[in-house]
Amino acid sequence: MSRMLSLFSAGVERAGRFASAGQLADARSALDTALPSATDSAEAARGHAAAAEVAVRAERFKLARRHLREAVRLRPTAGLHFALAQAYETDPFGCDRRAAKHYKKAHQLDASTPKYKAALGRAMVRIGETKSGVNVLCRAVTAAPVDREVLQIAAEGLAEAGQSERAFRLLSQARFLAPHDPAIRQLWQQARFDLAAQGQRAERPTSAPQPAVLPFLKVFEAEPADGRTTRRDVGSRPAAHIGRLRTYRADNR
């Protein structure tokens, strides 16, 4: 058993080195070799989670979700549900509703982690549960008022909910509590920009003027004053042109 354990650990460690070096195909191959040597469900779940992380970095989100669903089946932890939700959320062809489902499960399993709460609130906003999602986001910031990751998720969710003013207030409070944090200052500047943009959109007229349609000018048959005539023959059709031969008189050479 100890030999099998060492094979699994060595494979996961080797895959981690490959992934850090950007060699994702080698990392995936190392994990595929290490997974069969897992001795229990906890190790197998760890291997599937590592394989999912490599797949996400390679933007193979469907493969990542397959690994994470197996990991959740073997070991249904809050962290694995959170990772599965992110695999749905970051995929351009993913599903916000399924992401919200797994964020909710992660929060139910670990309600003490503000990041899970904030991610759940943003997901609720994205599936149309705006009012409840905004409340969850505000509670997440209250639980972690200077956590950069929580603040970023909350700012994004509030901006998407049309609550840029509330996001600006929360980030202003965070900047007061942590005045020397450059990440919080950057989030505060972005929130100030979003607030100004929202104000400009509100000042725009509700109905934009419709473009005017001008009639075509009518051509009259009267002759122009300068005596010139207007050409009125039909246009030529596209066809192959035969070269014209110019004739010359013998005495004009």
C-alpha positions in Angstrom: 0.0 0.0 0.0 2.8 2.4 0.8 4.3 1.8 -2.7 0.9 2.6 -4.3 0.6 5.8 -2.2 4.1 6.9 -3.2 3.3 6.4 -6.9 0.1 8.5 -6.6 1.9 11.3 -4.7 4.8 11.3 -7.1 2.5 11.5 -10.1 0.5 14.4 -8.7 3.7 16.2 -7.7 5.2 15.7 -11.2 2.0 16.9 -12.8 2.2 20.0 -10.6 5.7 20.8 -11.9 4.6 20.3 -15.5 1.6 22.6 -15.0 3.7 25.3 -13.3 6.0 25.2 -16.4 3.1 25.5 -18.7 3.4 22.0 -20.0 -0.3 21.2 -19.7 -0.3 18.1 -21.9 2.5 16.5 -19.9 0.7 17.4 -16.7 -2.5 15.8 -17.9 -0.6 12.7 -18.9 1.0 12.4 -15.5 -2.3 12.7 -13.8 -3.9 10.1 -16.0 -1.1 7.7 -15.0 -1.4 8.6 -11.3 -5.2 8.3 -10.9 -5.4 4.5 -11.1 -2.9 4.3 -8.2 -5.1 6.1 -5.8 -5.8 4.0 -2.7 -9.0 5.6 -1.4 -11.7 8.0 -2.4 -10.0 11.0 -0.8 -6.9 10.5 -3.0 -9.0 9.8 -6.1 -11.0 13.0 -5.5 -7.7 14.9 -5.1 -6.4 13.5 -8.4 -9.6 14.4 -10.2 -9.5 17.9 -8.8 -5.9 18.4 -9.9 -6.8 17.1 -13.4 -9.7 19.5 -13.5 -7.4 22.4 -12.6 -5.1 21.5 -15.5 -8.1 21.2 -17.9 -9.4 24.6 -16.9 -6.0 26.2 -17.6 -6.1 24.5 -21.0 -9.7 25.9 -21.4 -11.1 22.4 -21.7 -14.0 23.2 -19.4 -16.1 20.2 -20.3 -13.3 17.9 -19.4 -12.8 19.8 -16.2 -16.4 19.5 -15.2 -16.3 15.7 -15.8 -13.3 15.4 -13.4 -15.0 17.6 -10.9 -18.3 15.8 -11.0 -16.4 12.6 -10.2 -14.5 14.3 -7.4 -17.7 15.6 -5.9 -19.2 12.1 -6.1 -16.3 10.7 -4.2 -15.9 13.6 -1.7 -18.6 16.2 -1.7 -16.8 19.1 -0.1 -17.6 22.8 -0.3 -14.3 23.4 -2.1 -15.1 20.9 -4.9 -18.6 22.3 -5.4 -17.1 25.8 -5.6 -14.6 24.6 -8.2 -17.3 22.9 -10.2 -19.4 26.1 -10.1 -16.4 28.1 -11.4 -16.0 25.5 -14.3 -19.5 26.3 -15.3 -19.2 30.1 -14.8 -15.9 30.6 -16.7 -16.9 28.5 -19.7 -18.2 30.8 -22.5 -20.7 27.9 -23.2 -21.4 27.2 -19.6 -24.5 27.6 -17.6 -25.1 30.3 -15.0 -28.0 28.4 -13.4 -25.9 25.3 -12.8 -23.1 27.4 -11.5 -25.5 29.0 -9.0 -26.6 25.5 -7.9 -23.1 24.5 -7.0 -22.3 27.8 -5.4 -25.4 27.4 -3.2 -24.2 23.9 -2.3 -20.7 25.2 -1.4 -22.3 27.9 0.8 -24.5 25.3 2.5 -21.6 23.1 3.3 -19.4 26.0 4.5 -21.3 29.1 5.4 -18.4 30.6 7.2 -16.4 31.3 4.1 -17.3 34.8 2.7 -16.0 34.0 -0.7 -18.6 31.3 -1.2 -21.3 33.7 -0.1 -20.1 36.4 -2.5 -19.9 34.0 -5.4 -23.4 32.8 -4.7 -24.8 36.3 -4.6 -23.2 37.2 -7.9 -24.6 34.0 -9.5 -28.1 34.8 -8.2 -27.9 38.2 -9.9 -26.9 36.6 -13.1 -29.9 34.2 -13.1 -32.4 37.0 -12.4 -32.7 36.8 -8.6 -31.4 40.3 -8.3 -32.8 41.5 -5.0 -31.8 38.4 -3.1 -28.4 38.3 -4.8 -27.7 41.9 -3.8 -28.6 41.1 -0.2 -26.2 38.1 -0.2 -23.4 40.2 -1.7 -23.8 42.9 1.0 -23.7 40.3 3.7 -20.6 38.8 2.3 -18.8 42.2 2.3 -20.0 42.7 5.9 -18.4 39.4 6.9 -15.1 40.3 5.1 -15.0 44.1 4.7 -11.3 44.2 3.4 -11.0 40.8 1.6 -9.9 41.7 -1.9 -11.4 38.6 -3.5 -14.8 39.1 -1.8 -14.8 42.8 -2.7 -14.0 42.1 -6.3 -16.8 39.5 -6.6 -19.3 41.8 -4.8 -18.3 44.8 -7.0 -18.9 42.8 -10.1 -22.3 41.5 -8.9 -23.5 44.9 -7.8 -22.5 46.5 -11.0 -24.3 43.9 -13.0 -27.4 44.4 -10.8 -27.3 48.2 -11.6 -26.2 49.0 -8.0 -23.0 50.8 -8.8 -23.6 53.4 -6.1 -23.9 50.7 -3.4 -20.7 49.1 -4.7 -18.9 52.5 -4.5 -20.0 52.9 -0.9 -18.8 49.5 0.1 -15.5 50.0 -1.6 -15.1 53.5 0.0 -15.6 51.9 3.4 -13.0 49.2 2.5 -10.6 51.9 1.4 -11.1 53.7 4.7 -10.4 50.5 6.6 -7.3 49.6 4.4 -6.0 52.9 3.0 -2.7 51.4 1.9 -4.0 48.4 0.0 -3.3 49.0 -3.8 -5.8 46.3 -4.9 -8.6 47.9 -2.9 -7.7 51.3 -4.3 -7.9 49.9 -7.8 -11.3 48.3 -7.1 -12.5 51.7 -5.7 -11.4 53.5 -8.8 -13.2 51.1 -11.0 -16.3 51.4 -8.9 -16.1 55.2 -9.2 -15.8 54.8 -13.0 -18.9 52.5 -13.1 -20.9 54.9 -11.0 -20.1 57.8 -13.4 -20.9 55.6 -16.4 -24.3 54.7 -14.8 -25.0 58.4 -14.3 -24.3 59.2 -17.9 -26.6 56.4 -19.1 -29.4 57.7 -16.9 -29.0 61.2 -18.4 -29.4 60.0 -22.0 -32.9 60.6 -23.6 -35.1 57.6 -23.5 -35.9 57.7 -27.2 -33.1 58.5 -29.7 -34.1 60.7 -32.7 -34.9 58.6 -35.8 -32.8 59.1 -38.9 -34.5 61.2 -41.6 -35.2 59.6 -44.9 -34.5 61.9 -47.9 -36.3 61.3 -51.2 -34.3 60.8 -54.4 -34.1 63.9 -56.6 -36.3 63.8 -59.7 -34.6 64.4 -63.1 -36.6 66.7 -65.3 -36.6 66.5 -69.1 -36.0 70.2 -69.7 -32.8 71.0 -71.5 -30.2 72.8 -69.4 -29.5 76.5 -70.0 -26.0 76.0 -71.3 -27.3 73.9 -74.2 -25.6 70.7 -73.1 -27.5 67.4 -73.1 -27.7 64.8 -70.5 -26.8 61.3 -71.4 -29.8 59.0 -70.9 -28.8 55.7 -72.6 -28.9 52.5 -70.6 -25.9 51.1 -69.0 -23.8 48.3 -70.6 -24.0 44.8 -69.3 -20.8 43.1 -68.1 -19.4 41.0 -70.9 -16.1 40.1 -72.5 -14.7 42.9 -74.7 -13.3 42.2 -78.2 -10.4 44.3 -79.1 -11.1 47.1 -81.5 -8.9 47.4 -84.6 -8.4 51.0 -85.7 -8.2 51.5 -89.5 -5.8 54.0 -91.0 -5.7 55.5 -94.3 -2.6 54.8 -96.2 -1.8 58.5 -96.7 -2.1 59.2 -93.0 0.8 57.0 -91.8 
